[in-house]
Amino acid sequence: MMKSFFLSLLVGLLFSKDYVKPTEIDGKKKWKGEGTTSNLESIVIGRCYEYIRIVNPSVGEKNCTEIWEAFKKAFINKDPCNILPSDYELFINLSLHTIPPNKSLFWENNHLLVTSYSDRTRRYMPLCDTLIGSFGDFLNWCGQANDTGFNYDSCPNTEECENNAVESFWKIASITYAKQSSGVIYIMLNGSAIGGAYPVKGFFADYEVPNFQKDRISRIEIWVMDDIGGPDLDSCGRGSVQILEERLKTMGYDITCIDNYKSVLLLKCLDYLNHSDCSIVSSAPSTQRGLVSPARGGSWSRLIYMIFVAFKRSVLANFST
Amino acid sequence: MPLQNRSSRTRQRTVLLVVIMVLIVTIVAVLAAVLLANGMKETSMELLQWKGRGTTKNLQEVILGRCYNYITTVNPELRDKDCQKIWEKMQKAFIYKNPCNITIEDYQPLLDLASHPIPCNKSLFWSKTNDLVHRYTKTNHNFLTLEDTLLGYMADGVSWCGNPSSPGINYESCPKWSECESNPSSVYWKMASKMFAEEACGVVQVMLNGSIEAGAFRSNSIFGSVEILNLDPDKVSTVQIWLMQNIGGPPRPVQLLQCASDPDHADCRLCTNSVQ
């Protein structure tokens, strides 16, 4: 009985070891997350030059190859579960640039909307529209111990280990971004998100809010955007948004909160033209010009069928004004 | 006797003076000729001067990065495209050439490598509405413009041109369309537009600017002169035209974008319960 007990214990230990340590495939560890993005170096260096030459030339001269080397140094040839935010310090120092006041946009649970709305620094400059952010946006990466290459097969996700290359990158990037923000601060939250518009544990709550520079911020404006046709789970003065408002007020900030900020709402409505939440008020009736079919034969007459689509006011009405 | 001496001496002096004058003139002429020849030599080694902005710095890195970004994240169906080769073909089309002498044939090798099919009913052409049409397609993924294809994505907002002498690329200036039509940029976009029009199928959209004085449709614009002619009537079933006005005209779906930048305009009031 003791023998079978020890045997089952051994088997149990073996299996538990297997559960904790990922199985090895071809000498490379098999993690649960996606592997390094292919062509990472070309993409990242290209983005770096694109940023300093086209998107935001006010940043000045930067050595993109040097910045890439510093970025790599943070995680290459190391245990991919032991990468700390401070490992990226040299990278951060080389790619730092000022953020204009009143342009900072923080967010949670609406990455694509923020990217669309900010329009590559034209309206706002969220983290993904800074040089630092452009290094990591929508990309994935990790290295491995005793190997100078990237792991293209898999990378550890946050559940497997928190101190992975990507997680630590975003921690230090968020801290840096918050420290450089000034003037009016904008925050876009998702009022339809399950779990609350303001996640009390997240990058924004843990790494950005604590690093706001009180003496350089004039006031803070929160926008709570609901999904079109989605549930209104959180809004200003309610639920998790209220928690955020209280927290910021306690820190001494002047807070405004707006439900479904109109400018962003109009942008969301582009994909939901016929939804009741998106009808634009107008005084004139809509008209449609009939089909115009010229006297040309064959397949060309199909092509030349032109349908003027007037959505609210007619072209004729416009001519008469 | 003294008179004769004086006259002969005067004559000698005159001759001497004339000789010296001739010598000086000859030296000056030779010097001038040498300097002019040198000057001309310098000009042919220099960069040609144009009125438009020069080649974007780090062009290679930007184009390569965009190509890889496109095939990896934007349109992964194209992941087998060879970006390095694509860049080489693009560069070959204009490097070391006079930038007023570029033809569509110069870009044919690039076109062969970088063209790809476009889904039906998604093509959106534009004329004089550049800013608006791209903001629209960036936020609404139902439509694709030329700049959403690989060729367009790589070259959008970038400028380039060659120079006959070393280093073969002109970073100082490039010819504007008004200086010469066959410049590397204009010919590239003509080539790309032709491809985009040829690939279009199903329902095709056109966004025109109804607020320009010169008129919404011009037959000598790229749309009027290249794209519209290359639409294939056997593939395209309908052409829908969106005539855009500045705000103050008929509201259109794209006008929502204009309103996003000016939400308090009278034409942008929303009929919704959740407005602030």
Interface residues (C-beta under 8 A of the other chain):
Chain A: T37 S38 N39 S42 I43 V44 I45 G46 R47 C48 Y49 E50 R53 I54 C64 S116 Y117 D119 R123 F138 L139 D226 D232 I258 D259 N260 Y261 K262 S263 V264 L265 L266 L267 C269 L270 D271 L273 S276 D277 C278 S279 I280 V281 S282 G298 S299 W300 R302 L303 I304 Y305 M306 I307 F308 V309 A310 F311 K312 R313 S314 V315 A317 N318
Chain B: T56 K57 N58 E61 V62 I63 L64 G65 R66 Y68 N69 T72 T73 R79 C83 R135 Y136 K138 T139 N140 H141 N142 G157 V158 G210 L231 P233 D234 V236 S237 T238 V239 Q240 I241 W242 L243 Q245 G249 P250 P251 R252 P253 V254 Q255 L256 L257 C259 A260 S261 P263 D267 C268 R269 L270 C271 T272 N273 S274 V275 Q276
